[in-house]
Amino acid sequence: MTLTSTAGEDALANATNEASLARSIARSQEIRADLVVNPGRYRMLTGVRPTGHMHLGHYFGTMHSWKTIQDMGIDTWILVADYQVITDRDALGPLRERVLSLVADTLAVGVDPQRSTVFAHSAVPAANQLMLPFLSLVTEAELHRNPTVKAELEATDGRAMSGLLLTYPVHQAADILFCQANLVPVGKDQLPHLEQARLIAQRFDKRYGRAVKDHPVFRRPEALLSEAPLLLGLDGEKMSKSRRNTIELRMSADETARLLRKAKTDSERVITYNPADRPEVSNLLMLASLCGAGTPREIAERVGDGGAGTLKKVTTEAVNEFLAPVRARRTELAANEDYLVEVLHAGNERAREVAGQTLDAVRAAMHMNY
């Protein structure tokens, strides 16, 4: 069969994407092995938008790894991406509450502010100033091709896209590059954002030459791909703060039980692990498994013909037992707002210091240090 030119281009693009993904996976595995041997080579940056409260999707997607990375001796930076709240919404909402809630969640999962840097990028002017030279290094067409921007444009239903949303990939690049991070934990869908940051770093050095002593101004960030499985929301759809289909870390055991009782399943009595044909049931089995109840298939065998009610009970017990120490620590932290603010201010101060050094190097490379 002869492919049309459009079909041929699509097939070529898919093959290219698959090859690129394979290379990213292989490189991520190499990095994981090297982290154990040479932790001092790396500075890790990860960020979360404070658009709501952190939930189990966040925890198993990335938060669970923060303490592990920190304890390996890797320089760990946690970004509260507060400016990014306004990329796709008209109002900020209870931003201060959500920012401090995120700080509390971060510390509750084991991040030590004496060893890690927790900061908000709105408090780091020098980092945001990098947006100006960075925007000169990308084209409008490249921005429109970014998957996040494309998806948002398709979902706007005719509504005009804000300039901040269009330049969202460049803002993310500034977040990564200002602190000279060379390790960024991401999911596969976020690889294009990281590639944009690498491209900007490369173009900057090519256009403006190299800084003092022939060193590139920016380190090249690399992906640490998440190995966690994708969890669905309690309604069987994509887990999302906006859909309110999540279990938040801050919730009580009773709230968790109430939500899980309402979780979507199916009408079959016998519980089996079959993600393709029984996604909602399999999602609960995976959640219980991640919380230490055994493998999904082992849990399914134990539940047997106990039906959805028994499955939900088992999952609730596993989740509440798993989260109990995190919630206890979080309750202590949330009761001391002054301490949370102190942690954030200390992180902001360190971030400003590093951002200033980076901006000085950028100005020197651009011959703007006058």
Number of C-alpha atoms within 10 A of each C-alpha: 3 6 10 9 9 9 11 12 12 13 13 12 12 12 12 12 12 12 12 13 14 12 12 18 17 12 15 19 14 12 20 13 10 13 16 13 11 13 18 12 13 21 20 25 24 21 22 19 19 25 21 20 21 24 21 20 24 18 18 19 19 20 23 17 17 25 17 13 19 20 17 15 18 22 20 26 26 22 22 23 20 23 17 21 18 16 16 15 12 8 9 14 14 11 15 12 14 19 25 23 21 21 26 27 27 23 20 22 21 18 27 18 17 10 14 21 22 29 27 22 22 15 18 21 13 22 24 19 15 21 18 12 14 18 15 11 16 16 9 10 8 10 20 15 12 18 16 19 18 13 12 14 17 11 10 11 8 8 9 8 14 13 9 15 20 21 20 20 23 24 25 19 24 25 25 28 25 26 24 21 22 20 25 21 23 20 16 15 9 15 21 15 20 22 17 19 25 21 15 24 22 17 16 22 18 11 11 15 15 19 17 11 6 8 11 18 24 24 18 20 23 23 23 23 22 17 12 14 13 15 23 21 23 24 17 17 14 15 21 16 17 9 12 13 20 25 23 20 22 22 15 16 16 11 12 19 20 12 15 23 16 11 18 17 21 12 7 12 12 13 24 21 22 16 13 8 9 15 19 24 25 23 24 28 29 25 22 24 19 18 19 14 20 15 15 20 17 15 21 22 15 13 20 16 15 14 19 23 14 15 24 23 15 18 25 24 16 19 24 18 15 16 18 14 13 18 20 13 16 21 15 12 20 18 11 11 15 12 14 19 15 11 21 21 16 15 23 20 15 16 26 20 14 17 25 18 15 21 19 15 20 23 16 17 20 17 10 10 11 5
